[in-house]
Amino acid sequence: MENLSLLLMFLSMGVSHARVVSVSPGPLLRVEGQPVSLRCDVTDYEGPREQDFDWTMQQGEAGSIQVISTFDPKYSDVSLSDRVASGDLSVVRLGDSVVELRIQEVRSSDSATYLCSTPSTDSVVSGNYDAGVTLKVIANTLKVASEAPEPVVPEGGDITLYCNVTRHFTDPTYLSVTWSLRRPGIPLVDMLTVGPDGDVVTGSGYADRGLRLAIRRDGAFGLVVAGVTQADAGMYVCTGKEWIHEEGGQWKSIVEKTVEMGAVAVTPTARSLSVVAKSNTTLNMDDTLSLTCLVAAGNLASLALEVTWLVDGRTAVSLGRDGVVSNGSPSVGLERMGPGEFRLVVRGVRGSDKGMYSCRVRAWVGGGGRWYQAAEKTSNPVQVLVTQIKPNFAVTLTTSSTPQVTGDPTELACHVTNITHFLAGGRLGVAWEYTPLPGPPGDRLTTTQTTLPIGSLDAHGNLKSGTLYRDRLESGAIVLTRVEPDTFKLRFLRTQEVDMGAYACSVTAWTPSRQGGMEEVAEFLTPPLTVRWEPKGPSLTAVAQRVREAVAGGATFEMSCTVSHVHLQDPGYSVLVQTQESVDSATRTVLTLSPDSVLQHGGATDPNRRDSLVLTKTGPAEFRFRLAGVQQADRGFYWCDITAWTKQPGQAWTKAVSAKSNKVQINFQETGPSFAVAIRSDTTTLYPWETAKMVCALSVSGASPKSDDLAYEVRWYLTRLRGGNKGTLLASVDRFGLVKKEARNASSDVSLERTDTHTYALNIHATQDSDSGEYHCQATPWYLSASTGAWTHGAELTSTSMFLTVRFPMWDSLKLPLLYGSVASVSVGLFSLLLGFICAHCCCRNTTHTPRSRNKLMDLEMD
């Protein structure tokens, strides 16, 4: 059994460790003079991790030749020792169990079957210890022939690159050809490759360059690069490769050759592009204008041209590279007459067609949908003159409404008469100007006599405002109108003093232009017209009146302010209500009301009293101020400071004049309220455990404050004996409603309640005889002074005394003890009788029988 176990163990070891030696799959076909690598590796072996390898070669019947070994340096055959020594034959270890036999330049004599073997390091011989691969070496017959391209190509032209790749067909090999471009400082870039399987692969950046293949009858491959650019200049290279299709479907390049086809330079289009326009001309109205643009370039046939005619730098009409005309019309056209010849035709010329004409040409280069602008040039300008008769007319400026004072409206009318030579479809426009009146010497604003534009209406009626008048025109304070085809008006709704000066209107004649708009053909300016009046200064009067007088603190004061004005047009008013304690004291602002009726409180306003202050506008020129709940600090003088403001539509208010009213005084004497206190109760005699209620009633007379402005501190006292001292404090409530009770030894309890503003009640719950005595209350009133606005306490008030009697009930005190005693006595008597009866019948009974004597008499005696 032991031998059988050992046998099974060895068998299992042999199965689990079967050495496998493998080499590169073959057979291999290589070209003479090319490097060859044969790989050999071993797996599933025992022994050391690093394995040794021996390479031998078998050529027909000649026998085996030792090539090289990783273990024995002298392993190589004598015929191969020189190649091993020179490194032409070498073995390179790629790992512990992987090596590679390398032949730097393979020879035709190296065709053989190469065998890789590994010495055994296994405990049991198992698996294979060698493997072989067949190598066939063929002659290098690959040839690459090319034709030199044109050394200089114009930008946008084509480059044709012919390259012929051949070899002697002795074995199944395949060919590929690759065109590449080398530029200075840039690595070789592949443009296009025809692979061994016939697939065409385009290099990076050449997918949309319009490359195409051309194959001649002799079999030479040709690559055509269309629409070349500056980036296509450089040295062109052709590379031919020979391929084999190895086992596993992989393509393997076995030899390649590269030849330089030649350098190509690309001539920029801008260097050869020329543009000429012909020629100066003078035309009459409605003639036909014809101008020619001549374009020449070295590569004109390969260029796409975009031609644009410019008039004074503006685009008139364009012809795109796709032949589409832009900005053309039935009267304006641009056509191509021949290669490089373009003609501009304008039929029925107008005055707007005059100017400097130039031809701008943009040359585009591209192919395969990729276009870029290669050059742009503009021709010499040619002058086109159009003889025309300008329209003629007369312009007069009159005053329709003259201001008499500042604020009155002003209206000027500009009339056009005697219009001649005005073409159909023509229109008139107007521009208004203003020149200030000369001012006193030294006034730079008025002595310079600068003309300022007010505004203008063009041929379409569009308004263009002057810089200084833009706000007034946009708001409607100044209006420019065209009331009739030949009449224009300028109107000031409210004329200001700065508007005095000289006014003029300039009328322009407009005719339809070639571009569809209007062009100015004539202009006439009127003589200046002076607008002036004698300025009169505005005046303002303000009067204050007392509407309601404050006779005491807490009362309401009311004052009205009335304003009247002269030489003002629809003014707005701002009001400041001001005050001072005395004539010599500082002035303080109470309230302000802006012309837009925005109310603001001044620095003299207490933030807590802002609800008591009112300032309103009760009429077009009347304002009313009200102060509720006056205090001592409010005493003093009050008046209105009124400012008149004027306003143009859309502009801010402008201050015109100010005035102060007369002063109204607030003066009153402070008289505080008077208080009284009284005590009362529904009953003064009660029995124990009943509730006693006593009321402390306060009253106020004089200037009675509001209920929210009045509070009391109330205290209750008890005196045991009649006419005793102040007594003991029972409970108190302060003016904030906080109740405080003193400690009590009795079983009764007290509570306080406020039934209304002036009434406080003391409740004694579960009264005892110890609660008998004299009761009285003391109160301290607190009120918010209408004069000072501060809380003030009045004099302490003490009520009269009231005696409370708690009676002792005799019968009520004895009836329960008597009842309880009677019931107990009867119960004890009955219980004693019952107990005696039970004892007599149960415990003292004689049980011996005594026969009754017949002698009755004796029995009686015995009894």
C-alpha positions in Angstrom: 0.0 0.0 0.0 2.8 2.4 0.8 4.4 1.8 -2.6 1.0 2.4 -4.3 0.7 5.7 -2.4 4.1 6.8 -3.5 3.3 5.9 -7.1 0.1 7.9 -7.0 1.9 10.9 -5.5 4.6 10.8 -8.2 1.9 10.5 -10.9 0.0 13.4 -9.5 3.2 15.5 -9.4 3.9 14.5 -13.0 0.5 15.6 -14.1 0.5 18.9 -12.3 4.0 19.9 -13.5 4.4 19.1 -17.2 7.1 21.3 -18.7 6.0 23.2 -21.9 8.5 24.8 -24.2 7.1 27.1 -27.0 8.6 29.3 -29.7 7.3 32.0 -32.1 4.6 30.6 -34.4 5.8 29.9 -37.9 6.8 29.3 -40.5 8.4 32.8 -40.7 9.2 34.7 -43.9 11.8 37.4 -43.6 13.8 39.6 -46.0 17.6 39.4 -46.3 19.4 42.1 -44.4 16.5 42.8 -41.9 16.6 42.0 -38.2 14.9 38.8 -37.0 13.8 37.9 -33.4 12.8 34.3 -32.4 11.1 34.1 -29.0 11.3 31.0 -26.7 9.7 30.5 -23.3 9.2 27.6 -20.8 6.3 27.1 -18.3 5.2 24.6 -15.7 8.7 23.5 -14.7 10.4 22.6 -11.5 13.7 23.7 -10.2 15.2 27.1 -10.1 13.2 30.0 -11.4 15.9 31.0 -14.0 16.0 28.5 -16.8 18.8 28.0 -19.4 18.1 27.7 -23.2 20.1 26.2 -26.1 19.4 27.2 -29.7 20.3 24.9 -32.6 19.5 25.1 -36.4 18.6 22.3 -38.8 19.2 22.7 -42.5 17.9 19.8 -44.6 20.0 16.7 -44.2 23.1 18.5 -43.1 22.4 17.9 -39.5 22.1 20.1 -36.4 24.3 23.2 -35.9 24.6 24.7 -32.4 23.8 28.3 -32.5 24.0 29.9 -29.0 23.3 29.0 -25.4 22.5 31.0 -22.3 24.5 28.5 -20.1 27.6 27.7 -22.1 29.5 30.6 -23.8 31.4 28.1 -26.0 28.2 26.4 -27.2 28.1 28.1 -30.6 29.4 26.2 -33.7 32.7 27.3 -35.2 31.0 28.5 -38.3 28.9 30.9 -36.3 31.4 32.0 -33.6 32.4 35.2 -35.5 28.8 36.3 -35.8 28.2 35.6 -32.2 31.3 37.5 -31.2 30.3 40.5 -33.4 26.8 40.5 -31.9 25.1 39.6 -35.2 23.8 36.5 -33.4 22.8 37.0 -29.7 20.4 35.7 -27.2 18.7 38.2 -24.9 17.0 37.1 -21.7 13.6 38.8 -21.4 12.8 37.0 -18.1 13.6 34.1 -15.9 11.9 31.7 -18.3 11.8 33.8 -21.6 14.6 34.5 -24.1 14.9 35.8 -27.6 17.3 34.8 -30.4 18.2 37.9 -32.3 19.8 38.1 -35.8 20.8 41.7 -36.6 21.1 41.2 -40.4 19.6 37.9 -41.5 21.2 36.1 -44.4 19.8 33.7 -47.0 22.0 31.0 -45.4 20.1 31.5 -42.2 17.0 29.8 -43.7 16.6 26.7 -41.4 14.5 25.2 -38.7 15.5 26.7 -35.3 15.1 24.4 -32.3 15.0 25.8 -28.7 15.7 23.3 -25.9 15.9 23.6 -22.1 17.9 21.3 -19.9 15.8 19.4 -17.4 15.5 20.6 -13.8 12.4 18.6 -13.1 12.3 15.7 -10.6 10.3 13.8 -13.1 10.6 14.0 -16.8 7.3 15.3 -18.1 6.2 17.5 -21.0 8.3 18.8 -23.9 11.8 20.2 -23.5 12.3 21.7 -27.0 10.3 23.4 -29.8 11.1 24.5 -33.3 10.2 27.1 -35.8 11.0 27.4 -39.5 12.6 30.6 -40.9 12.8 31.4 -44.6 14.9 34.3 -45.8 14.2 35.7 -49.2 16.1 38.3 -51.2 15.4 42.1 -50.8 13.8 43.0 -54.1 11.7 46.0 -52.9 12.1 49.1 -55.1 10.6 52.6 -54.6 10.7 55.0 -57.6 9.2 58.5 -57.6 8.9 61.5 -59.9 9.9 64.9 -58.6 6.9 67.3 -58.3 6.8 70.8 -59.5 9.2 72.8 -57.3 7.0 75.9 -57.2 3.2 75.8 -57.1 0.9 78.8 -56.7 -1.3 79.0 -53.7 -4.6 77.3 -54.5 -3.0 75.1 -57.2 -2.5 71.3 -57.2 0.5 69.1 -56.4 0.7 65.7 -58.1 3.0 63.1 -56.4 3.8 59.9 -58.3 5.4 57.0 -56.5 5.9 53.4 -57.8 6.6 50.5 -55.4 7.6 47.0 -56.8 9.3 43.7 -55.8 9.9 40.2 -57.4 7.0 38.0 -56.6 8.5 34.7 -55.4 6.5 34.4 -52.2 3.1 35.6 -51.1 4.0 39.2 -50.0 2.1 42.4 -50.2 3.0 46.1 -50.8 1.9 49.4 -49.3 2.8 53.0 -50.2 2.7 56.1 -47.9 3.1 59.8 -48.9 4.5 62.1 -46.2 5.5 65.7 -45.7 8.5 67.0 -43.9 8.7 70.7 -42.9 11.5 72.5 -41.1 11.3 71.9 -37.4 8.3 69.6 -37.7 8.5 65.8 -37.6 7.5 63.8 -40.7 3.7 63.8 -41.1 1.9 61.0 -43.0 -0.6 62.4 -45.5 -2.1 59.2 -47.1 -1.4 55.5 -47.0 -2.6 52.7 -49.3 -2.3 49.6 -47.1 -1.3 46.0 -48.0 -5.0 45.1 -47.9 -5.9 47.9 -50.2 -7.4 50.2 -47.5 -6.8 53.9 -47.8 -5.9 55.7 -44.6 -5.8 59.5 -44.4 -3.3 61.1 -42.0 -4.3 63.5 -39.2 -5.3 66.9 -40.5 -5.7 65.7 -44.1 -9.2 64.2 -43.9 -10.9 67.3 -45.5 -8.0 68.5 -47.7 -9.4 67.1 -50.9 -6.7 64.5 -51.4 -7.3 62.0 -54.3 -5.5 59.1 -55.8 -4.5 58.8 -59.4 -3.0 55.5 -60.8 -1.3 55.6 -64.2 -1.2 52.8 -66.7 2.3 51.8 -65.7 0.9 51.1 -62.2 2.5 54.1 -60.5 0.5 55.5 -57.6 -0.2 59.2 -57.8 -1.4 61.5 -55.0 -3.0 64.8 -55.9 -3.1 67.6 -53.3 -5.7 70.1 -54.5 -5.9 73.7 -53.3 -2.5 73.9 -51.7 -1.8 76.4 -49.0 1.4 77.7 -47.4 1.2 74.8 -44.9 1.7 72.4 -47.9 5.2 73.7 -48.7 8.1 71.3 -47.7 9.9 68.1 -48.7 7.6 65.3 -49.9 8.6 61.7 -49.0 7.4 58.3 -50.4 7.7 55.2 -48.3 7.1 51.6 -49.7 6.7 48.6 -47.4 6.6 44.8 -48.1 4.2 42.8 -45.8 3.3 39.2 -45.0 0.1 37.9 -43.6 1.2 35.8 -40.6 -0.6 33.1 -38.7 -3.4 34.6 -36.6 -4.4 37.2 -39.3 -1.7 39.8 -38.3 0.0 41.9 -40.9 3.8 42.0 -40.5 6.1 44.5 -42.2 9.3 42.7 -43.3 11.1 45.5 -45.2 10.5 49.2 -46.1 12.2 51.9 -48.2 11.8 55.6 -48.1 12.8 58.1 -50.9 12.6 61.9 -51.0 10.4 63.0 -53.9 11.4 66.6 -53.9 10.8 70.0 -52.2 7.8 72.1 -53.1 7.4 75.8 -52.5 4.0 77.6 -52.5 3.8 81.0 -54.0 1.4 83.3 -51.9 -1.6 84.6 -53.8 -1.1 88.1 -52.3 2.2 88.4 -54.1 0.7 88.0 -57.6 -2.8 89.4 -57.0 -3.6 92.8 -58.7 -6.9 94.7 -58.9 -7.5 97.7 -61.2 -10.6 99.8 -61.6 -11.5 101.8 -64.7 -12.1 104.8 -64.9 -13.1 108.4 -63.8 -16.4 109.5 -65.3 -18.9 112.3 -65.2 -22.6 111.6 -65.8 -25.9 113.4 -65.9 -29.0 112.5 -63.9 -30.6 109.3 -65.1 -27.6 108.2 -67.1 -26.1 104.6 -66.8 -22.9 104.1 -64.9 -20.6 101.3 -66.0 -17.3 100.5 -64.2 -14.9 97.6 -64.8 -12.8 95.8 -62.3 -9.8 93.8 -63.7 -8.3 91.0 -61.5 -5.1 89.2 -62.3 -3.2 86.5 -60.3 -0.7 83.8 -61.0 -3.2 81.1 -60.1 -6.4 82.9 -61.1 -8.1 79.7 -62.4 -7.7 78.0 -59.0 -9.0 81.0 -57.0 -12.5 81.7 -55.9 -13.0 85.5 -56.0 -15.4 87.7 -53.9 -15.8 91.1 -55.6 -17.3 94.1 -53.8 -17.7 97.7 -55.2 -17.3 100.4 -52.5 -18.6 103.9 -52.7 -16.8 106.3 -50.4 -15.9 103.2 -48.3 -19.4 101.9 -48.1 -20.5 98.7 -49.7 -22.6 99.2 -52.8 -22.9 95.7 -54.3 -21.1 92.4 -53.9 -20.6 89.2 -55.9 -19.8 86.2 -53.7 -17.4 83.4 -54.6 -20.5 81.3 -55.2 -21.7 83.8 -57.8 -24.6 85.2 -55.7 -25.0 89.0 -55.9 -25.7 90.8 -52.6 -27.2 94.3 -52.2 -28.2 94.3 -55.8 -31.4 95.8 -57.3 -33.0 96.1 -60.7 -31.1 99.3 -61.2 -27.8 98.2 -59.6 -26.0 95.0 -60.9 -22.6 93.3 -60.8 -21.7 90.7 -63.4 -18.7 88.7 -64.4 -17.7 89.4 -68.0 -14.8 86.9 -68.2 -11.8 85.5 -66.3 -10.8 88.3 -63.9 -13.2 90.9 -65.4 -16.2 92.2 -63.4 -18.5 95.1 -64.4 -20.6 97.3 -62.2 -23.8 98.7 -63.8 -25.9 101.5 -62.2 -28.9 102.5 -64.3 -30.6 105.9 -63.8 -28.0 107.5 -61.7 -28.9 110.1 -59.0 -27.0 112.7 -57.1 -26.4 110.2 -54.3 -24.4 107.9 -56.8 -21.5 110.3 -57.0 -18.4 109.6 -55.0 -15.1 107.6 -55.1 -15.6 104.0 -56.3 -13.2 101.3 -55.6 -13.2 97.5 -56.2 -12.3 95.2 -53.4 -11.3 91.6 -54.2 -10.9 88.8 -51.7 -9.3 85.6 -53.1 -10.3 82.3 -51.5 -8.4 79.1 -51.7 -9.7 75.7 -50.7 -10.9 72.3 -51.7 -13.0 69.5 -50.2 -15.3 72.0 -48.6 -12.5 73.8 -46.7 -12.0 77.4 -47.7 -9.8 80.2 -46.4 -9.1 83.7 -47.5 -5.7 83.8 -49.1 -5.5 87.5 -50.0 -7.4 90.8 -50.2 -6.7 93.8 -52.3 -8.6 97.0 -53.1 -8.2 98.8 -56.4 -7.3 102.4 -57.0 -10.4 104.7 -56.4 -12.1 106.2 -59.4 -14.3 109.3 -59.2 -17.8 109.4 -60.4 -19.5 112.8 -60.7 -23.2 113.4 -61.3 -24.4 116.7 -62.6 -27.7 117.8 -61.0 -29.8 120.9 -60.5 -30.5 121.5 -56.8 -33.9 122.5 -55.6 -34.4 126.1 -54.6 -36.8 127.7 -52.0 -37.2 130.5 -49.5 -37.4 130.1 -45.7 -38.9 132.7 -43.3 -39.1 132.5 -39.4 -42.0 134.2 -37.5 -43.3 134.3 -33.9 -46.7 132.8 -33.3 -46.7 133.4 -29.5 -44.4 135.8 -27.6 -43.9 135.5 -23.9 -44.6 138.4 -21.7 -43.3 137.0 -18.4 -41.3 134.0 -17.4 -43.4 130.9 -17.7 -45.5 132.0 -20.6 -45.6 129.7 -23.7 -43.5 130.6 -26.8 -44.1 129.4 -30.4 -42.0 130.0 -33.5 -43.1 129.1 -37.1 -40.7 128.3 -40.0 -42.3 128.6 -43.4 -41.0 127.3 -46.8 -42.1 129.1 -50.0 -41.2 129.3 -53.7 -40.0 125.7 -54.0 -38.5 124.9 -57.5 -36.6 122.0 -59.0 -37.8 119.7 -56.3 -37.9 116.0 -57.5 -40.9 113.8 -57.0 -40.7 111.9 -53.8 -38.6 114.6 -52.2 -39.1 115.7 -48.6 -38.2 118.6 -46.3 -36.5 118.5 -42.9 -35.8 121.1 -40.3 -33.2 121.9 -37.7 -33.7 124.5 -34.9 -30.8 126.5 -33.4 -30.4 128.8 -30.4 -27.9 131.5 -29.7 -27.8 133.1 -26.2 -28.1 136.9 -25.8 -24.8 138.8 -25.2 -24.2 139.0 -21.4 -22.2 141.4 -19.3 -18.4 141.6 -19.9 -16.7 138.7 -18.2 -19.6 136.3 -18.5 -18.0 133.5 -20.5 -21.4 131.6 -20.9 -23.1 134.4 -22.8 -20.2 136.4 -24.5 -19.0 133.5 -26.6 -22.1 133.5 -28.7 -22.1 129.7 -29.2 -24.9 128.3 -31.4 -26.6 125.4 -29.7 -28.7 122.8 -31.5 -32.2 122.4 -30.1 -33.4 119.5 -32.2 -34.2 118.5 -35.8 -36.7 116.5 -37.9 -35.2 114.5 -40.8 -36.9 113.6 -44.0 -38.8 110.7 -42.3 -39.9 112.9 -39.4 -37.5 111.3 -36.9 -36.6 113.6 -34.0 -33.0 114.1 -33.1 -32.5 116.1 -29.9 -29.7 118.4 -29.0 -27.6 117.5 -26.0 -28.7 120.4 -23.8 -32.3 120.1 -24.8 -32.8 116.3 -24.8 -34.6 116.1 -21.4 -37.0 119.0 -22.2 -37.8 117.5 -25.6 -38.3 114.0 -24.3 -40.6 115.3 -21.5 -42.7 117.4 -23.8 -41.6 120.8 -22.4 -40.4 121.7 -25.9 -42.2 120.4 -28.9 -41.0 120.2 -32.6 -43.8 119.7 -35.1 -44.5 119.7 -38.8 -48.0 121.1 -39.1 -48.0 121.3 -42.9 -45.7 120.0 -45.7 -44.0 123.4 -45.8 -44.5 124.7 -42.2 -42.6 123.7 -39.0 -43.1 124.9 -35.5 -41.1 125.1 -32.3 -43.1 125.5 -29.1 -42.0 126.1 -25.5 -44.8 125.2 -23.0 -43.2 127.3 -20.2 -40.5 129.7 -21.3 -37.6 130.2 -18.9 -35.3 133.1 -18.6 -32.4 131.0 -20.1 -34.6 130.7 -23.2 -34.1 134.3 -24.1 -31.9 134.6 -27.2 -31.8 134.4 -31.0 -33.5 131.5 -32.8 -33.0 130.2 -36.4 -34.3 127.3 -38.4 -32.5 125.5 -41.1 -34.6 123.7 -43.8 -33.0 120.8 -45.8 -34.3 119.2 -49.0 -34.1 115.4 -49.3 -34.5 113.2 -52.4 -34.6 109.4 -52.6 -31.2 107.8 -52.7 -29.9 104.7 -54.6 -29.8 102.7 -51.4 -33.5 103.2 -50.7 -33.0 106.0 -48.1 -33.0 109.7 -48.4 -30.1 112.0 -49.3 -29.7 115.7 -48.5 -29.5 117.9 -51.6 -30.0 121.5 -50.4 -30.1 123.5 -47.2 -31.3 127.1 -46.4 -30.9 128.9 -43.0 -33.2 131.7 -41.9 -31.8 134.9 -40.3 -31.9 134.8 -36.4 -35.1 135.9 -34.7 -34.7 137.3 -31.1 -37.1 136.3 -28.4 -36.9 138.6 -25.4 -39.1 140.0 -22.5 -38.6 142.0 -19.4 -38.1 139.6 -16.5 -40.2 140.3 -13.4 -39.2 138.7 -10.2 -41.8 136.5 -8.5 -43.0 137.2 -5.0 -44.6 135.1 -2.3 -46.7 135.9 0.8 -47.4 133.5 3.7 -49.9 134.0 6.5 -50.4 131.7 9.6 -53.6 131.6 11.6 -54.5 129.7 14.8 -57.3 127.3 14.1 -57.5 125.5 17.5 -55.8 126.8 20.6 -54.2 124.5 23.3 -55.3 125.8 26.7 -53.9 122.9 28.7 -51.5 120.1 28.6 -52.8 117.2 26.5 -55.0 119.5 24.3 -54.7 119.8 20.5 -53.1 122.7 18.7 -53.9 123.4 15.1 -52.5 126.1 12.7 -53.2 126.9 9.1 -50.8 128.6 6.6 -52.1 130.3 3.5 -49.8 131.4 0.6 -50.3 133.7 -2.3 -47.9 134.4 -5.2 -47.2 136.9 -8.0 -45.5 136.3 -11.4 -45.4 132.5 -11.0 -46.9 129.9 -13.4 -48.5 126.9 -11.6 -46.0 126.7 -8.8 -45.6 123.9 -6.4 -44.9 124.5 -2.7 -42.8 123.0 0.0 -43.6 123.8 3.6 -41.4 123.7 6.7 -43.2 124.0 10.1 -40.6 125.5 12.4 -40.6 126.4 16.1 -38.6 128.2 18.8 -39.1 128.4 22.6 -38.5 132.1 22.6 -37.7 134.9 20.2 -34.0 134.6 20.9 -33.7 130.8 21.0 -32.6 128.4 18.2 -35.0 127.5 15.4 -36.0 123.9 15.0 -37.9 122.1 12.2 -40.9 120.1 13.2 -42.3 118.8 9.9 -41.5 119.3 6.1 -43.8 118.7 3.1 -42.1 118.6 -0.3 -43.7 119.9 -3.6 -44.5 116.2 -4.3 -46.4 116.0 -0.9 -43.7 113.8 0.7 -43.9 114.3 4.5 -40.7 114.1 6.6 -40.1 114.7 10.3 -37.5 117.2 11.4 -34.9 117.1 14.1 -37.3 118.6 16.7 -39.7 115.7 16.5 -39.7 113.1 19.3 -39.8 109.7 17.5 -42.4 108.5 20.1 -44.8 111.4 19.2 -44.7 111.3 15.4 -48.3 110.0 15.3 -49.4 113.2 17.1 -48.0 115.4 14.3 -50.0 116.1 11.1 -49.2 118.4 8.2 -51.5 118.3 5.2 -52.4 120.3 2.1 -56.0 121.4 2.5 -56.2 123.6 -0.6 -54.3 124.8 -3.7 -52.5 127.3 -1.5 -53.4 126.3 2.1 -51.6 124.0 4.5 -52.7 122.9 8.0 -50.5 121.7 10.9 -51.9 119.8 13.9 -50.2 118.9 17.2 -52.2 116.5 19.4 -51.5 116.2 23.1 -49.4 119.3 23.7 -46.8 119.2 26.5 -44.9 121.8 28.3 -41.9 121.2 26.0 -44.2 122.2 23.0 -44.7 125.7 24.3 -43.2 128.3 22.1 -43.7 130.0 18.7 -44.7 128.2 15.5 -44.7 129.4 11.8 -44.5 128.2 8.2 -41.5 128.6 5.9 -42.9 128.2 2.4 -40.9 127.9 -0.8 -42.4 128.1 -4.3 -41.0 125.8 -7.0 -41.5 125.6 -10.7 -41.2 122.6 -12.9 -40.9 121.9 -16.6 -42.5 118.6 -17.7 -40.1 115.7 -17.2 -37.6 117.9 -15.3 -36.9 118.4 -11.6 -38.3 121.1 -9.4 -36.6 124.5 -9.6 -36.6 126.9 -6.6 -38.3 130.2 -7.4 -38.9 132.2 -4.1 -39.4 131.6 -0.4 -41.4 133.4 2.4 -42.0 133.0 6.1 -45.3 133.4 7.8 -46.1 135.2 11.0 -45.5 133.3 14.3 -48.3 131.7 16.4 -47.6 131.0 20.1 -48.5 128.0 22.2 -48.7 129.1 25.9 -50.7 127.3 28.7 -50.5 126.7 32.4 -50.1 123.3 33.8 -53.0 122.1 36.1 -52.7 118.5 37.2 -55.6 116.2 38.1 -56.9 115.7 41.7 -57.7 112.3 43.2 -59.9 111.0 46.1 -60.2 107.6 47.7 -63.1 105.8 49.6 -63.6 102.4 51.1 -66.8 100.4 51.2 -68.1 96.9 51.7 -71.5 95.2 51.4 -71.3 93.8 55.0 -69.1 94.4 58.0 -70.3 91.4 60.1 -69.9 87.8 59.1 -69.2 84.4 60.5 -66.1 82.3 60.2 -65.3 80.6 56.9 -67.2 83.2 55.0 -65.6 85.5 52.4 -65.3 89.2 53.1 -65.0 91.7 50.2 -63.9 95.3 50.6 -63.6 97.8 47.8 -61.2 100.7 47.5 -62.7 103.2 45.0 -60.6 106.1 43.6 -61.9 109.1 41.7 -60.2 111.8 39.6 -61.2 115.3 38.8 -59.8 118.2 36.9 -57.7 117.5 33.8 -58.5 113.9 33.7 -55.9 111.9 31.7 -56.7 109.0 29.5 -57.2 105.6 31.0 -54.0 104.4 29.4 -52.1 107.3 30.9 -53.3 106.6 34.5 -52.2 103.9 37.1 -52.4 103.4 40.9 -50.4 101.8 43.6 -52.8 100.4 46.2 -52.0 98.9 49.7 -54.4 97.3 52.3 -53.8 97.5 56.1 -55.4 95.8 59.1 -55.5 97.2 62.7 -56.6 94.7 65.4 -57.9 97.4 67.8 -60.1 100.3 67.1 -58.2 103.5 66.7 -54.9 101.7 66.7 -51.8 102.5 64.8 -51.3 102.3 61.0 -51.7 98.5 61.2 -50.3 95.5 59.4 -49.8 95.5 55.6 -51.9 92.7 54.1 -51.3 93.0 50.4 -50.4 95.5 47.7 -50.4 96.0 44.0 -48.0 98.4 42.1 -48.8 100.5 39.1 -47.6 97.8 36.8 -50.2 95.3 38.2 -47.7 93.3 40.2 -49.5 91.9 43.4 -47.6 91.2 46.6 -49.0 89.5 49.7 -47.5 89.5 53.1 -46.9 86.2 55.1 -50.0 85.2 57.3 -50.3 82.9 60.4 -54.0 82.5 60.1 -55.8 79.9 58.0 -57.6 82.5 55.9 -56.2 83.9 52.7 -56.4 87.2 50.9 -56.5 88.2 47.2 -56.6 91.5 45.3 -58.5 92.3 42.0 -58.9 95.3 39.9 -62.4 95.6 38.6 -62.0 98.7 36.5 -59.5 101.6 36.1 -60.3 103.2 39.5 -61.6 100.3 41.6 -59.5 97.7 43.6 -61.1 95.0 45.8 -59.7 93.0 48.7 -61.1 89.5 49.3 -60.5 87.6 52.6 -61.3 83.9 52.1 -62.3 81.6 54.9 -62.4 84.4 57.5 -61.5 83.7 61.2 -61.9 85.6 64.3 -58.3 86.8 63.9 -59.4 88.7 60.8 -61.6 91.0 62.9 -60.4 94.6 63.0 -60.2 97.9 61.2 -59.3 97.9 57.5 -58.2 100.8 55.3 -56.5 101.3 51.9 -53.7 103.7 50.8 -53.3 104.7 47.1 -50.6 106.5 45.2 -51.8 107.7 41.7 -49.5 107.8 38.7 -50.4 109.7 35.5 -48.7 110.6 32.2 -48.3 114.3 32.3 -49.7 116.0 29.2 -47.3 118.9 29.8 -44.0 117.0 30.3 -44.8 113.7 28.6 -43.4 111.8 31.7 -45.0 109.7 34.4 -45.7 111.7 37.5 -47.0 110.4 40.9 -49.6 112.3 42.9 -50.0 112.7 46.6 -50.6 109.5 48.7 -54.2 109.0 49.6 -55.6 107.2 52.7 -59.2 106.0 53.0 -61.3 106.0 56.1 -61.3 102.9 58.3 -63.9 100.2 58.2 -64.3 97.7 61.1 -64.9 94.1 60.2 -66.5 91.8 62.8 -66.2 88.0 62.7 -68.9 86.6 65.3 -68.5 83.5 67.4 -71.6 81.1 66.9 -72.3 79.5 70.4 -75.1 77.1 69.4 -73.2 76.2 66.2 -70.2 75.5 68.3 -72.0 73.3 70.9 -74.6 71.4 68.8 -72.2 69.0 67.2 -70.4 68.1 70.5 -73.8 67.6 72.3 -75.1 65.5 69.5 -71.9 63.4 69.4 -72.0 63.0 73.3 -75.6 61.9 73.4 -75.2 59.4 70.7 -72.1 58.0 72.4 -73.9 57.7 75.8 -76.9 55.9 74.4 -74.6 53.7 72.5 -72.6 52.8 75.6 -75.7 52.1 77.7 -77.2 49.8 75.1 -74.0 48.0 74.8 -73.8 47.5 78.6 -77.4 46.1 78.8 -76.6 43.8 75.9 -73.4 42.6 77.5 -75.2 42.0 80.9 -77.9 40.1 79.3 -75.5 37.9 77.5 -73.5 37.2 80.7 -76.6 36.4 82.8 -77.9 33.9 80.3 -74.7 32.3 79.2 -72.1 32.6 82.0 -74.1 32.4 85.4 -76.7 29.8 84.6 -77.0 26.6 87.2 -77.0 23.4 85.3 -77.9 21.0 88.4 -81.6 19.9 88.4 -83.4 20.5 91.8 -86.8 18.6 92.1 -89.5 20.9 93.1 -91.0 20.2 96.6 -94.5 19.3 97.0 -94.6 21.6 99.9 -95.5 24.8 98.2 -95.4 26.7 101.3 -91.9 25.8 102.1 -91.0 26.8 98.5 -92.4 30.1 99.0 -90.4 30.6 102.2 -87.3 29.5 100.5 -87.9 31.9 97.8 
